Amino acid sequence: MIPAPKRRSDYAVGVILLIASAIAFSSTGVFTKGVEATAWAVIFWRGVFAAVATTAYAASRGALRKEFLGMGWSGLAVGAFGAAGTAALIPAFKMTDIANVALIYASAPFLAALLAWLTIGERISKRTALGATGALTGVATIVVGSIGSVNLTGDGLAIVMTLVMATIMVIYRARPETPSAGPSVLQSLFLFPLALVFGDPFETAPVEITILAALGIMHALASVTLAEGAKRVPSGQTALIGALETPLAPTVAFLVLTEIPTMPTLIGGAVVLTAVLISLSEKSTPTIDRCSK
């Protein structure tokens, strides 16, 4: 039996790791919009450094064989869907407000619950169904507020990314043995050729490559801290702390880029966050594997 002081210490470390993960993930939009590099250049350099850092982490744990050779068809599917999600996520940040992307993405667990019900017959509780209805209403409010502006395209890409990530979540629920690091690296490998065809990443300024290297390494570290923190903290609290990313992303965008959300975004965001908080009060709440985000 683990002594109480040791359990408390592990729990405290877990909370710190989860908070660090949420902060790191919330900075993605600021890094993306803070450089002049095109979306494909961001995808390329972010992927290079994230893949290297993630592979190094897997190697340090002696898990290369398990992560890469043992991923199976479900891991390949996660890698392919993850590539599609990243290809939508980065341009979304370039084309719409960071708050819009963050708040639309907050609906992913509810979409995953609906998708799991349709595909693998997983039961949906009344509270989850209510949360899903509220979240989708909030997303609709955000999107309607973008009609007539360039933000609408970005919002559409954010919805695509959210649907993709919901699909990944269902794959992990159906095949929980699927590793996370291997598919995360695989998604970058899938995107490299496309980035070279549709973009010109080697024309990126050296200072911006340095910034994007930091983005890639932070993404890898955020994934690791999430995984390690989740081992030490109950799943419901893990989901609640992870939800900090949603309000943090617009806050960081305001502080760094002076990006002010529109009124429809604020209203829709309030609806989405309310739905998330209601759902998180349940004993069991679906969470998503961020290594493939």
C-alpha positions as CSV (number, residue, x, y, z in Angstrom):
1,M,0.0,0.0,0.0
2,I,1.3,3.5,-1.0
3,P,1.9,5.8,2.1
4,A,-0.5,8.8,2.3
5,P,2.3,11.4,2.0
6,K,3.6,9.7,-1.2
7,R,0.0,9.6,-2.7
8,R,-0.4,13.3,-1.9
9,S,3.0,14.1,-3.4
10,D,2.1,12.2,-6.6
11,Y,-1.2,13.9,-6.8
12,A,0.3,17.4,-6.4
13,V,2.9,16.6,-9.1
14,G,0.1,15.4,-11.3
15,V,-1.9,18.6,-10.9
16,I,1.2,20.7,-11.7
17,L,1.9,18.6,-14.8
18,L,-1.7,18.9,-16.1
19,I,-1.8,22.6,-15.6
20,A,1.5,22.9,-17.4
21,S,0.1,20.8,-20.2
22,A,-3.1,23.1,-20.5
23,I,-0.9,26.2,-20.6
24,A,1.4,24.8,-23.3
25,F,-1.5,23.6,-25.5
26,S,-3.3,27.0,-25.1
27,S,-0.2,28.7,-26.7
28,T,-0.5,27.0,-30.1
29,G,-2.7,29.7,-31.6
30,V,-0.4,32.5,-30.5
31,F,2.7,30.8,-31.9
32,T,0.9,30.1,-35.2
33,K,-0.5,33.6,-35.6
34,G,2.7,35.2,-34.3
35,V,4.8,34.2,-37.3
36,E,4.6,35.3,-40.9
37,A,5.3,31.8,-42.2
38,T,2.4,30.2,-44.1
39,A,0.2,27.5,-42.6
40,W,2.1,24.7,-44.5
41,A,5.5,26.0,-43.2
42,V,4.1,26.0,-39.7
43,I,2.8,22.5,-40.1
44,F,6.2,21.3,-41.5
45,W,8.5,22.8,-38.9
46,R,6.2,22.2,-36.0
47,G,6.0,18.5,-37.1
48,V,9.7,18.1,-37.5
49,F,10.6,19.2,-34.0
50,A,7.5,17.6,-32.4
51,A,8.3,14.3,-34.1
52,V,12.0,14.4,-33.0
53,A,11.1,15.3,-29.4
54,T,8.3,12.7,-29.2
55,T,10.6,10.0,-30.6
56,A,13.3,10.9,-28.1
57,Y,10.8,10.6,-25.3
58,A,9.6,7.2,-26.5
59,A,13.2,6.0,-26.8
60,S,14.1,7.2,-23.3
61,R,11.3,5.0,-22.0
62,G,12.5,2.0,-24.1
63,A,9.1,2.1,-25.9
64,L,10.1,2.5,-29.5
65,R,9.1,-1.0,-30.5
66,K,5.7,-0.8,-28.8
67,E,5.0,2.8,-30.0
68,F,6.0,2.3,-33.6
69,L,5.9,-1.3,-34.5
70,G,3.0,-2.2,-32.3
71,M,0.6,0.5,-33.3
72,G,-1.5,-1.7,-35.6
73,W,-4.2,-0.6,-37.9
74,S,-5.8,1.6,-35.2
75,G,-2.5,3.5,-34.8
76,L,-2.3,4.0,-38.5
77,A,-5.8,5.3,-38.5
78,V,-5.0,7.7,-35.6
79,G,-2.0,9.0,-37.5
80,A,-4.0,9.5,-40.7
81,F,-6.9,11.3,-38.9
82,G,-4.4,13.3,-36.8
83,A,-2.7,14.5,-40.0
84,A,-6.1,15.7,-41.3
85,G,-6.8,17.4,-38.0
86,T,-3.5,19.3,-38.0
87,A,-3.9,20.3,-41.7
88,A,-7.2,21.9,-40.6
89,L,-6.1,23.3,-37.2
90,I,-3.1,25.4,-38.3
91,P,-4.9,27.2,-41.2
92,A,-7.9,27.7,-38.9
93,F,-5.7,29.7,-36.5
94,K,-4.5,31.8,-39.4
95,M,-8.1,32.5,-40.7
96,T,-10.2,33.1,-37.6
97,D,-9.9,34.2,-34.0
98,I,-8.0,32.0,-31.6
99,A,-11.0,32.1,-29.3
100,N,-13.3,30.7,-32.0
101,V,-10.9,27.7,-32.6
102,A,-10.6,27.0,-28.9
103,L,-14.3,27.2,-28.1
104,I,-15.3,25.2,-31.1
105,Y,-12.7,22.5,-30.1
106,A,-14.2,22.4,-26.6
107,S,-17.2,20.5,-28.2
108,A,-15.0,17.6,-29.3
109,P,-15.8,15.3,-26.3
110,F,-19.6,15.7,-26.9
111,L,-19.2,15.0,-30.6
112,A,-17.1,12.0,-29.7
113,A,-19.9,10.8,-27.4
114,L,-22.4,11.0,-30.2
115,L,-20.1,9.3,-32.6
116,A,-19.3,6.5,-30.2
117,W,-23.1,6.0,-29.7
118,L,-23.5,5.7,-33.5
119,T,-20.5,3.5,-34.2
120,I,-19.8,1.3,-31.2
121,G,-23.0,1.5,-29.3
122,E,-21.6,3.4,-26.3
123,R,-24.4,4.6,-24.0
124,I,-24.9,8.4,-23.7
125,S,-26.2,9.7,-20.4
126,K,-28.9,12.3,-20.2
127,R,-26.3,14.8,-18.9
128,T,-23.9,14.2,-21.7
129,A,-26.8,14.5,-24.3
130,L,-27.7,17.8,-22.7
131,G,-24.1,19.0,-22.7
132,A,-23.8,18.0,-26.4
133,T,-26.9,20.0,-27.3
134,G,-25.6,23.0,-25.4
135,A,-22.1,22.7,-26.9
136,L,-23.4,22.4,-30.5
137,T,-25.7,25.4,-29.9
138,G,-22.7,27.4,-28.7
139,V,-20.7,26.4,-31.7
140,A,-23.5,27.4,-34.0
141,T,-23.7,30.8,-32.3
142,I,-20.0,31.3,-32.9
143,V,-20.2,30.3,-36.6
144,V,-23.2,32.4,-37.3
145,G,-21.4,35.4,-35.9
146,S,-18.6,34.8,-38.5
147,I,-20.9,34.9,-41.5
148,G,-19.8,37.5,-44.0
149,S,-16.2,37.5,-42.8
150,V,-13.0,35.6,-43.5
151,N,-13.5,34.0,-40.1
152,L,-16.2,31.8,-41.5
153,T,-13.6,29.7,-43.4
154,G,-11.5,29.4,-40.3
155,D,-14.5,28.4,-38.2
156,G,-15.3,25.7,-40.8
157,L,-11.7,24.3,-40.6
158,A,-12.0,24.4,-36.8
159,I,-15.2,22.3,-37.1
160,V,-13.4,19.8,-39.4
161,M,-10.5,19.6,-36.9
162,T,-13.0,19.0,-34.1
163,L,-14.8,16.2,-35.9
164,V,-11.5,14.6,-36.7
165,M,-10.3,14.7,-33.1
166,A,-13.7,13.3,-32.0
167,T,-13.1,10.4,-34.4
168,I,-9.6,9.8,-32.9
169,M,-11.1,9.8,-29.4
170,V,-13.6,7.1,-30.4
171,I,-10.7,5.0,-31.9
172,Y,-8.9,5.2,-28.6
173,R,-12.1,4.2,-26.7
174,A,-12.7,1.3,-29.0
175,R,-9.0,0.2,-29.1
176,P,-7.5,1.5,-25.8
177,E,-4.3,-0.5,-26.4
178,T,-3.4,1.9,-29.3
179,P,-0.2,3.8,-28.5
180,S,-0.1,7.6,-28.6
181,A,3.5,8.6,-29.4
182,G,3.9,6.5,-32.5
183,P,0.7,7.8,-34.2
184,S,1.6,11.3,-33.2
185,V,4.9,11.0,-35.1
186,L,3.2,9.3,-38.0
187,Q,0.9,12.2,-38.5
188,S,3.9,14.5,-39.1
189,L,5.4,12.0,-41.6
190,F,2.1,12.0,-43.5
191,L,2.1,15.8,-43.7
192,F,5.8,16.4,-44.7
193,P,5.3,15.6,-48.4
194,L,2.1,17.7,-48.5
195,A,3.9,20.7,-46.9
196,L,6.7,20.4,-49.4
197,V,4.2,20.3,-52.4
198,F,1.8,23.0,-51.2
199,G,4.2,25.2,-49.2
200,D,7.8,26.3,-49.3
201,P,9.0,25.7,-45.7
202,F,12.7,26.1,-46.5
203,E,12.0,29.8,-47.3
204,T,11.0,30.4,-43.7
205,A,13.2,32.9,-41.9
206,P,15.6,31.3,-39.4
207,V,14.2,33.3,-36.5
208,E,10.7,31.9,-37.3
209,I,12.1,28.4,-37.6
210,T,13.4,28.9,-34.0
211,I,9.9,30.0,-32.9
212,L,8.3,27.0,-34.6
213,A,10.9,24.7,-33.1
214,A,9.7,25.9,-29.7
215,L,6.1,25.3,-30.7
216,G,6.9,21.7,-31.8
217,I,8.9,20.9,-28.6
218,M,6.2,22.5,-26.5
219,H,3.6,20.3,-28.2
220,A,5.6,17.2,-27.4
221,L,6.2,18.3,-23.8
222,A,2.5,19.1,-23.4
223,S,1.6,15.7,-24.6
224,V,4.0,14.0,-22.2
225,T,3.0,16.1,-19.2
226,L,-0.7,15.3,-20.0
227,A,0.0,11.6,-20.1
228,E,2.2,11.7,-16.9
229,G,-0.3,13.9,-15.0
230,A,-3.3,11.7,-15.9
231,K,-1.5,8.8,-14.2
232,R,-1.5,10.6,-10.9
233,V,-4.9,12.4,-10.9
234,P,-8.5,11.0,-11.1
235,S,-9.9,11.1,-14.6
236,G,-12.7,13.5,-13.7
237,Q,-10.2,16.0,-12.3
238,T,-7.9,15.4,-15.2
239,A,-10.7,16.4,-17.6
240,L,-11.5,19.5,-15.5
241,I,-7.9,20.7,-15.4
242,G,-7.5,20.0,-19.1
243,A,-10.6,22.2,-19.8
244,L,-8.5,25.1,-18.6
245,E,-7.1,25.2,-22.2
246,T,-10.4,26.6,-23.5
247,P,-10.4,29.9,-21.5
248,L,-6.6,30.2,-21.4
249,A,-6.2,30.2,-25.2
250,P,-8.4,33.4,-25.8
251,T,-6.8,35.0,-22.7
252,V,-3.2,34.4,-24.0
253,A,-4.4,35.7,-27.5
254,F,-5.7,38.9,-25.9
255,L,-2.5,39.5,-23.8
256,V,0.0,38.7,-26.6
257,L,-1.9,39.7,-29.8
258,T,-4.6,42.0,-28.4
259,E,-7.2,39.8,-30.1
260,I,-10.6,40.6,-28.7
261,P,-13.4,38.0,-29.2
262,T,-16.6,39.2,-30.9
263,M,-19.9,39.3,-29.0
264,P,-21.3,36.1,-30.8
265,T,-18.0,34.4,-29.8
266,L,-18.4,35.5,-26.2
267,I,-22.1,34.4,-26.1
268,G,-21.4,31.0,-27.8
269,G,-18.3,30.5,-25.8
270,A,-20.3,31.0,-22.5
271,V,-22.8,28.3,-23.7
272,V,-20.0,25.9,-24.6
273,L,-18.1,26.3,-21.4
274,T,-21.3,25.9,-19.4
275,A,-22.0,22.7,-21.2
276,V,-18.4,21.5,-20.5
277,L,-18.7,22.3,-16.8
278,I,-22.1,20.5,-16.5
279,S,-20.7,17.4,-18.2
280,L,-17.5,17.4,-16.1
281,S,-19.6,17.1,-13.0
282,E,-20.4,13.6,-14.0
283,K,-18.5,10.7,-12.5
284,S,-17.1,9.6,-15.9
285,T,-16.3,12.1,-18.6
286,P,-14.8,11.4,-22.0
287,T,-11.4,12.8,-22.6
288,I,-9.3,13.1,-25.7
289,D,-5.8,12.0,-26.4
290,R,-3.9,15.2,-27.1
291,C,-0.8,13.5,-28.5
292,S,-2.6,13.5,-31.9
293,K,-3.8,17.0,-31.8
